[in-house]
């Protein structure tokens, strides 16, 4: 099934060195930050018109500091880079604007936790996996990488792969 979302390409590299054994890296070209999940029923023409109505957005920078387990420490499936507090505020504000323009309900993810997935695992949760993840998270605390976002994308996800369909360049 194909699903759609608004997001940013985010080819972060700094955190790869912290990924423990048992995890596989997400390919750089697949790394992205989801701003608004749109689901699988999207009228692309109608959506394009609404996206053109977005107010001018200035390019902005977000610093990612360390990695965190997702969806939770006890049931980790992904290790993801997380933005600092200022970056999270910028992304939250932009997300609220986009939801308003799209006249969309808040997506199925009621709590917005911005992140970029760096690695994934299919291992079952065990104490050993928990220890590996905890060590990786601690080791990554001092690492950071800053990205400048200049383009927002309408993206399509299918069979575990995401690809941009439509690019919206920022003005400024």
Secondary structure, 3 states (H helix, E strand, C coil): CCEEEEEEECCCCCCHHHCCCCCEECCHHHCEEEEEEEECCCCHHHHHHHHHCCCCCCCEEEEEEEEEEECCCCCCCEEEEEECHHHHHHHHHHHHHHHHHHCCCCCCCCCCCCCEEEEECCCCCCHHHHHHHHHHHHHHCCCEEEEEECEEEEEEEECCEEEEEEEEECCC
